[in-house]
Amino acid sequence: MNKLLAICCCIILIATACKRDNFSYQEQLRQLLAFDMLQQDTSLSISVQALEKTKMSATLNTYGPFTFFIPDNNAWRKFFSGKVKTKLDDFSEEELKTILVYHILPTRIKSAEFIQGPQTTPTGRGDFITLDISKGFKVNTIANGIAKVYATDIEYSNALVHKIDAVLNPPTLTIGEFLEQNKSVYSIMIGGLKRTGLMDTLTRLTDWRGQRIRVTLFAETDDVLKAAGIQDLNSMPIEEVEALMRYHIIPGANFSASYSQLRPAFRPLNVIEHWDSTLLCINNNDYIYVNLAGSKLINETADFSATDVIMRNGVIHNVEKHIAFNPALKRTQIYHVFWKNAAYCYGIPGFTSAQLATLNASGGRWRYYPETFLGRTENFLFMDPDNINDSLVAIVKNVRRGKYRIEVSYKNGFNRGDYQLKHGDDLIGNVINFTQGSQYEQKLVIGTYDFKTSGDKRLNFVCTRQGGINLEALVLTPEY
């Protein structure tokens, strides 16, 4: 009896201890909430103190989910250095809360899900953190141009934490508000923006649909415009002012580093290696040419005088020389891989005109299928038309107005047809016989075409003699 009583007492004591620690012996995994765990990291003690001072510690122990770009202690010390406010106690609770909220996103974003530029989810107050991943995802990511994200994907039950080595300053002004606060520097441009109604676009946080505005302004100071002979924009015809102002505004907000990324060469298809790019302006027609490896970075005539100034509704870059669009501006080569872009078929029974091809290795009249050849594997787009005048439409993205030489890479074979390439009602080159060749990597210059506008273009392969077509890629090379 005494032995039985002792055993019972032990069980009661164990159960009581488990209850006191809020831990059930039936739980397989104890929840690891973010703030509880951050408290244990001595390199984050200043951030922990800030969370406690602002009463945000309880928030980080709720369900979440959160992504926290958390500054380490050295980041805070750099932040305090040289400022009037040199410690946490010098900041009000609201000031600190504004800073901390800017570092927290109400979702989970792993490092593998980082995107170039503003992340898709805004912070708690609707602002965006911008990441530069142009040199890699984990070890080289830079936040807002100042903070290295050096420890990623620290996972807790309600949050993902990424350590950073600098404190991010929340943007406080929109682009328009910033310009207005610096009238003595930007008065000429402000006049042009107001005259065309574009100042409202640069001042508001949301558009007429309630969606957040994200734009980039290539700003020109009064000194830059006067050096170009522009004293004001009041006497210029309104159409010219509007074209000029719209030329300086790019949809979206990205750091300058994102404008120049490596496009690798692919010699079998005559694709050249390049780092340059073209940025389509908000008129959806004109473009800015950027080459960060060039002697002059912008349009081969101007440089940045200041870059990556983050605003609540976008980014400002200052240019040191006046820029304007002209048709001779460089364009970049377009490498259109059919597998990676939208294509539609017309005229094949059982397929609607809105039906995209799907990957199908076993067979079918409208599909992608994999082929391994000459040391590489590629997915080909295959169409087997029902009659002549059936067609395949390829959506070629990011065409800039001007003339291009258009080449096609294809696989030939038996029972292949003849096709005429068209843009709208315009014929491009002559009819192509897709039976000719020795099978893979058949390259043919179809012809040249002068696109009158910029944007995504529909190129139509129209069947003129019935038979299939196997396409790998189009290459559009600028001609001047």
TAQUIKA-V516224 format. One record per backbone hydrogen bond with DSSP energy under -1.0 kcal/mol. NH is the residue of the N-H (numbers start at 1). CO is the residue of the C=O. If there is no record, write none. Layout:
# TAQUIKA-V516224
NH,CO ; NH,CO
This chain:
# TAQUIKA-V516224
5,1 ; 6,2 ; 7,3 ; 8,4 ; 9,5 ; 10,6 ; 11,7 ; 12,8 ; 13,9 ; 14,10 ; 15,11 ; 16,12 ; 17,13 ; 18,14 ; 19,15 ; 20,16 ; 21,17 ; 22,19 ; 23,18 ; 27,24 ; 35,60 ; 37,33 ; 38,34 ; 39,35 ; 40,37 ; 41,38 ; 44,41 ; 45,42 ; 48,44 ; 49,45 ; 50,46 ; 51,47 ; 52,48 ; 53,49 ; 54,50 ; 56,51 ; 57,51 ; 60,56 ; 61,58 ; 62,59 ; 66,158 ; 67,105 ; 68,160 ; 69,103 ; 70,68 ; 70,162 ; 72,164 ; 73,43 ; 76,72 ; 77,73 ; 78,74 ; 79,75 ; 80,76 ; 81,77 ; 83,80 ; 90,87 ; 91,88 ; 96,92 ; 97,93 ; 98,94 ; 99,95 ; 100,96 ; 101,97 ; 102,98 ; 103,100 ; 104,101 ; 105,67 ; 107,105 ; 113,110 ; 114,111 ; 117,131 ; 118,253 ; 119,129 ; 123,127 ; 124,104 ; 126,123 ; 131,117 ; 132,142 ; 136,133 ; 142,132 ; 143,147 ; 144,130 ; 146,143 ; 147,143 ; 149,141 ; 150,148 ; 150,163 ; 151,163 ; 154,161 ; 156,159 ; 157,32 ; 160,66 ; 161,154 ; 162,68 ; 163,151 ; 164,70 ; 165,148 ; 176,202 ; 178,174 ; 179,175 ; 180,176 ; 181,177 ; 182,179 ; 185,182 ; 186,182 ; 187,183 ; 190,186 ; 191,187 ; 192,188 ; 193,189 ; 194,190 ; 195,191 ; 196,192 ; 198,193 ; 199,193 ; 202,198 ; 204,200 ; 207,211 ; 210,207 ; 213,205 ; 215,313 ; 216,250 ; 217,315 ; 218,248 ; 219,217 ; 219,317 ; 222,185 ; 225,221 ; 226,222 ; 227,223 ; 229,226 ; 230,225 ; 241,237 ; 242,238 ; 243,239 ; 244,240 ; 245,241 ; 246,242 ; 247,243 ; 248,245 ; 249,246 ; 250,216 ; 252,214 ; 258,255 ; 259,256 ; 263,274 ; 266,271 ; 269,266 ; 270,267 ; 271,266 ; 274,263 ; 277,290 ; 279,288 ; 281,286 ; 282,249 ; 284,281 ; 288,279 ; 290,277 ; 291,297 ; 294,291 ; 298,302 ; 299,289 ; 301,298 ; 302,298 ; 305,318 ; 306,318 ; 309,316 ; 311,314 ; 312,173 ; 315,215 ; 316,309 ; 317,217 ; 318,306 ; 319,219 ; 320,303 ; 329,326 ; 334,476 ; 336,474 ; 338,472 ; 340,337 ; 341,338 ; 344,393 ; 346,391 ; 351,348 ; 355,352 ; 360,368 ; 367,382 ; 368,358 ; 369,380 ; 371,378 ; 373,376 ; 376,373 ; 378,371 ; 380,369 ; 381,471 ; 382,367 ; 383,469 ; 384,365 ; 389,463 ; 390,387 ; 391,346 ; 392,461 ; 393,344 ; 394,459 ; 395,342 ; 396,457 ; 399,455 ; 402,451 ; 404,449 ; 405,477 ; 406,447 ; 407,475 ; 408,444 ; 409,473 ; 410,442 ; 411,470 ; 412,439 ; 417,468 ; 418,465 ; 419,432 ; 420,462 ; 422,460 ; 423,426 ; 426,423 ; 428,421 ; 432,419 ; 434,417 ; 442,410 ; 444,408 ; 446,406 ; 447,406 ; 449,404 ; 451,402 ; 455,399 ; 457,396 ; 459,394 ; 460,422 ; 461,392 ; 462,420 ; 463,390 ; 464,418 ; 465,418 ; 468,415 ; 469,383 ; 471,381 ; 472,409 ; 473,409 ; 474,336 ; 475,407 ; 476,334 ; 477,405 ; 479,403
